[in-house]
Amino acid sequence: RDRGACYLCHPGATTQCLRGAMGKAVDAGGNALMSCQSCHGSMSAVGNPLRKGWFDEPNCQACHHDGKRELAATDASGVLKQWSDTRFATNPDTPMAGVSLYRFSKGHGGLQCEACHGATHAIYPTSHENDNILAVSLQGHAGTIAECSVCHQSVPFTDSEGPHGMHTTGPDWVKGHEKYAKRNRQSCAYCHGADFQGSPLAQIKTQKTFNIEHGAITYGPGDLVTCYDCHDGPSGKNVFVREKTLVAQHHLDRNRALSPQEALTSLAGLLGEYSRRLQARGEAGP
């Protein structure tokens, strides 16, 4: 299950067929978590005389479903995994009956999936600089095109009409998300995680600052948006300023050391937040 066998025939050393985000996934030891076989199956499956080339391909929903991400599109028998969740699904019967292909599928506003996510073997962000040019030129950073302002001059407030049923992002959503979160918590878990502690789908790509009830909250690149940043989890009512802000700002400005007072303030804030989280989970007394 290594790419080397596939690269004996397919472009590999330079082109690297699997060079996108999926191809970069590694375990703690630095070993690739996904190979060509993860999506296409074994050599016997690919070489099966009954296989229809360019049409018998995996689809997005085989791995992306219910807020989870599988590491293989097929089961141990080589059969494509089937899930009932269609939030991240390709279009059914596209381009023909019984086929559901990513490269022909469209989503938000009739855009091709590739317009925001990149080509099949070069899903944003990729290891090849040229593959990332479109994303970088439009939104200033590599990765899935996720900034609403790339296409919209003004962003309408919505709780589910964005790509894949997403809500609006930005200051308006920060102010108005409470009612939606209360009535549709499971939908929040798709991106913010089953424990609402964040997931890769809730990762901030560029520094952002939002005004909240008692101050402002600043996220730096790589930060995960969680339900514990501003209040005590998804059911919490207490709103507080995110104490990790000073630490995040320090990471963004590595040339400036925290002053002793800033360090003490940041540490006290982190300890306070930790205590609140324990109380929210029932693991500590008041």
LUMDRENBA-17765 format. One record per residue (C-alpha): z, y, x; residue number from 1. Coordinates in nm, 3 decimals, decimal comma. Each point is the difference from the previous one (the first is absolute). Layout:
LUMDRENBA-17765
       Z       Y       X num
       Z       Y       X NUM
...
***
This chain:
LUMDRENBA-17765
       Z       Y       X num
   0,000   0,000   0,000   1
  -0,102   0,251   0,262   2
  -0,277   0,257  -0,001   3
  -0,151  -0,128   0,322   4
  -0,170  -0,293  -0,173   5
  -0,166   0,234  -0,251   6
  -0,106   0,241   0,273   7
  -0,210  -0,273   0,162   8
  -0,262   0,084  -0,263   9
   0,114   0,323  -0,164  10
   0,026   0,332   0,189  11
   0,340   0,000   0,161  12
   0,065   0,130   0,349  13
  -0,124   0,350  -0,082  14
  -0,045   0,029  -0,375  15
   0,309  -0,203  -0,093  16
  -0,071  -0,102  -0,357  17
   0,369   0,015  -0,094  18
   0,097   0,337   0,141  19
   0,166   0,173  -0,293  20
   0,359   0,023  -0,121  21
   0,016  -0,370  -0,086  22
  -0,120  -0,102   0,343  23
   0,273   0,207   0,165  24
   0,290  -0,172  -0,177  25
   0,219  -0,183   0,253  26
   0,331  -0,184  -0,001  27
   0,306   0,081   0,210  28
  -0,158  -0,178   0,296  29
  -0,322   0,198  -0,019  30
  -0,203  -0,288  -0,140  31
  -0,266   0,076  -0,261  32
   0,120  -0,082  -0,351  33
  -0,351  -0,014  -0,145  34
  -0,320  -0,156   0,121  35
  -0,352  -0,035  -0,138  36
   0,113  -0,324  -0,162  37
   0,272   0,184  -0,191  38
  -0,266   0,140  -0,229  39
  -0,300  -0,229   0,042  40
   0,172  -0,336   0,031  41
  -0,059  -0,275   0,253  42
  -0,328  -0,076   0,174  43
  -0,051  -0,292  -0,237  44
   0,036   0,235  -0,297  45
  -0,239   0,255   0,145  46
  -0,252  -0,270   0,086  47
   0,022  -0,176  -0,335  48
  -0,358  -0,054  -0,126  49
   0,111   0,105  -0,349  50
   0,122   0,336   0,121  51
  -0,206   0,303  -0,103  52
  -0,024   0,228   0,302  53
   0,095   0,367  -0,053  54
   0,132  -0,080  -0,349  55
   0,275  -0,258   0,047  56
   0,233   0,252   0,160  57
   0,370   0,083  -0,038  58
   0,115   0,292  -0,211  59
   0,275   0,258   0,033  60
   0,226  -0,144  -0,270  61
   0,024  -0,335   0,179  62
   0,240   0,167   0,245  63
   0,109   0,326  -0,165  64
   0,198  -0,058  -0,319  65
   0,330   0,092  -0,165  66
   0,095   0,228   0,288  67
  -0,039  -0,287   0,248  68
  -0,244  -0,074   0,282  69
  -0,108  -0,354   0,084  70
  -0,119  -0,094   0,348  71
  -0,270  -0,238  -0,124  72
  -0,242   0,026  -0,292  73
  -0,020  -0,376  -0,049  74
   0,259  -0,270  -0,051  75
   0,047  -0,306   0,221  76
  -0,292  -0,170  -0,177  77
  -0,231   0,290   0,068  78
  -0,004   0,117  -0,362  79
   0,001   0,377  -0,060  80
   0,342   0,109  -0,125  81
   0,012   0,126  -0,358  82
   0,258   0,249  -0,127  83
   0,034   0,164  -0,341  84
   0,065   0,346   0,144  85
  -0,318   0,211   0,011  86
   0,131   0,334   0,131  87
  -0,177  -0,047   0,334  88
  -0,278  -0,224  -0,130  89
  -0,371   0,029   0,067  90
  -0,231   0,043  -0,299  91
  -0,060  -0,327  -0,188  92
  -0,355  -0,134  -0,027  93
  -0,123   0,244   0,264  94
  -0,283  -0,003   0,098  95
  -0,064  -0,311  -0,211  96
   0,181  -0,237  -0,235  97
   0,274  -0,196   0,170  98
   0,003   0,222   0,310  99
   0,257   0,269   0,086 100
  -0,095   0,170   0,325 101
   0,177   0,287   0,175 102
  -0,316   0,154   0,141 103
  -0,142   0,048  -0,351 104
   0,321   0,101  -0,178 105
   0,093   0,346  -0,124 106
   0,328   0,158  -0,098 107
   0,151   0,343  -0,053 108
  -0,265   0,234  -0,143 109
  -0,276  -0,254   0,061 110
   0,043   0,017   0,377 111
  -0,089  -0,306   0,201 112
   0,312  -0,167   0,137 113
  -0,144   0,038   0,350 114
  -0,006   0,379  -0,043 115
   0,380   0,014   0,029 116
   0,087  -0,326   0,175 117
  -0,283  -0,043   0,250 118
  -0,246  -0,283   0,056 119
   0,099  -0,363  -0,058 120
   0,056  -0,084   0,367 121
   0,117   0,348   0,093 122
   0,266   0,085  -0,257 123
   0,167   0,332   0,093 124
   0,148   0,056   0,250 125
  -0,212  -0,197   0,246 126
   0,014  -0,053   0,373 127
  -0,344   0,164   0,044 128
   0,007   0,379   0,008 129
  -0,342   0,035  -0,163 130
   0,113  -0,199  -0,304 131
   0,274   0,255  -0,065 132
  -0,218   0,312   0,020 133
  -0,040   0,045  -0,377 134
   0,371  -0,035  -0,077 135
   0,104   0,230   0,284 136
  -0,257   0,267  -0,087 137
   0,102   0,003  -0,368 138
   0,379  -0,019   0,019 139
   0,096   0,052   0,362 140
   0,120  -0,352   0,076 141
  -0,129  -0,355   0,010 142
   0,088  -0,237  -0,279 143
  -0,080  -0,043  -0,368 144
  -0,121   0,325  -0,150 145
   0,311   0,080  -0,200 146
   0,020   0,379  -0,008 147
  -0,095   0,113  -0,353 148
  -0,122   0,337   0,131 149
  -0,288  -0,174   0,181 150
  -0,184  -0,027  -0,332 151
   0,196   0,218  -0,241 152
   0,026   0,379   0,027 153
   0,292  -0,017  -0,240 154
   0,199  -0,316  -0,059 155
   0,079  -0,081  -0,364 156
   0,346  -0,137  -0,075 157
  -0,020  -0,366  -0,096 158
   0,233  -0,295   0,014 159
  -0,265  -0,271   0,018 160
  -0,356   0,135   0,017 161
  -0,028   0,008   0,378 162
  -0,159  -0,274   0,212 163
   0,142  -0,343  -0,090 164
   0,212   0,157  -0,273 165
   0,179   0,232   0,239 166
   0,179   0,318  -0,095 167
  -0,072   0,351   0,122 168
   0,141   0,077   0,344 169
   0,144   0,335   0,101 170
   0,257   0,255  -0,118 171
  -0,078  -0,039  -0,372 172
   0,073  -0,371   0,011 173
   0,324   0,056   0,192 174
   0,116   0,222  -0,286 175
  -0,126  -0,214  -0,287 176
   0,031  -0,365   0,099 177
   0,344  -0,071  -0,145 178
  -0,102  -0,097  -0,356 179
  -0,287  -0,218   0,119 180
   0,215  -0,178   0,256 181
   0,257  -0,085  -0,267 182
  -0,246  -0,157  -0,241 183
  -0,234  -0,172   0,246 184
   0,207  -0,104   0,299 185
  -0,203  -0,313   0,074 186
  -0,311   0,212   0,053 187
   0,190   0,202   0,262 188
   0,077  -0,321   0,189 189
  -0,367  -0,058   0,078 190
   0,009   0,270   0,266 191
   0,368   0,074   0,051 192
   0,104  -0,363   0,041 193
   0,191  -0,251  -0,211 194
   0,324   0,144   0,140 195
  -0,136   0,358  -0,027 196
   0,060   0,046   0,372 197
  -0,368   0,069   0,065 198
  -0,303  -0,203   0,108 199
  -0,316   0,066   0,206 200
  -0,159   0,134  -0,319 201
   0,266   0,272  -0,016 202
  -0,042   0,115   0,359 203
  -0,047   0,369   0,081 204
  -0,293   0,070   0,233 205
   0,051   0,370   0,076 206
   0,307   0,221  -0,006 207
   0,088   0,114  -0,352 208
   0,284   0,210  -0,136 209
   0,103   0,001  -0,367 210
   0,247   0,225  -0,177 211
   0,259  -0,191  -0,200 212
   0,298   0,099  -0,212 213
   0,242   0,072   0,283 214
  -0,228   0,089   0,287 215
  -0,307  -0,141   0,171 216
  -0,099  -0,340   0,131 217
  -0,232  -0,051   0,297 218
  -0,190  -0,318   0,078 219
  -0,171  -0,070   0,330 220
  -0,294  -0,231   0,075 221
   0,105  -0,362  -0,050 222
   0,293   0,077  -0,231 223
   0,024  -0,211  -0,316 224
   0,065   0,171  -0,332 225
   0,292  -0,178  -0,166 226
   0,214   0,051  -0,307 227
   0,300   0,052   0,227 228
  -0,135   0,305   0,181 229
   0,109   0,248  -0,265 230
   0,228  -0,199  -0,232 231
   0,191  -0,326  -0,028 232
  -0,286  -0,240  -0,059 233
  -0,236  -0,032  -0,297 234
   0,280   0,037  -0,255 235
   0,196   0,262   0,192 236
   0,060   0,342  -0,150 237
   0,161   0,172   0,297 238
  -0,254   0,216   0,179 239
   0,071   0,094   0,359 240
  -0,188   0,132   0,301 241
  -0,135  -0,273   0,224 242
   0,231   0,008   0,300 243
  -0,260  -0,169   0,222 244
  -0,208   0,318  -0,009 245
   0,137   0,132   0,331 246
  -0,069  -0,330   0,171 247
  -0,354  -0,015  -0,140 248
  -0,071   0,354   0,116 249
   0,131  -0,086   0,345 250
  -0,237  -0,296   0,020 251
  -0,289   0,229  -0,088 252
   0,101   0,248   0,270 253
   0,083  -0,227   0,291 254
   0,020   0,289   0,245 255
   0,302   0,148  -0,175 256
   0,338  -0,168   0,031 257
   0,247   0,018  -0,286 258
   0,283   0,242   0,058 259
   0,352  -0,148  -0,007 260
   0,060   0,153  -0,343 261
  -0,331  -0,136  -0,134 262
   0,080  -0,344   0,137 263
   0,345  -0,002  -0,164 264
  -0,144   0,126  -0,329 265
  -0,273  -0,262   0,005 266
   0,243  -0,281   0,086 267
   0,241   0,105  -0,274 268
  -0,285   0,012  -0,247 269
  -0,124  -0,346   0,093 270
   0,351  -0,144  -0,035 271
   0,034   0,171  -0,337 272
  -0,330  -0,139  -0,119 273
   0,095  -0,349   0,121 274
   0,327   0,020  -0,193 275
  -0,179   0,113  -0,316 276
  -0,246  -0,289   0,025 277
   0,285  -0,251   0,034 278
   0,168   0,147  -0,306 279
  -0,326  -0,010  -0,193 280
  -0,030  -0,371   0,077 281
   0,363  -0,068  -0,088 282
   0,089  -0,091   0,356 283
   0,256   0,274   0,057 284
   0,261   0,182  -0,198 285
  -0,012   0,372  -0,084 286
***
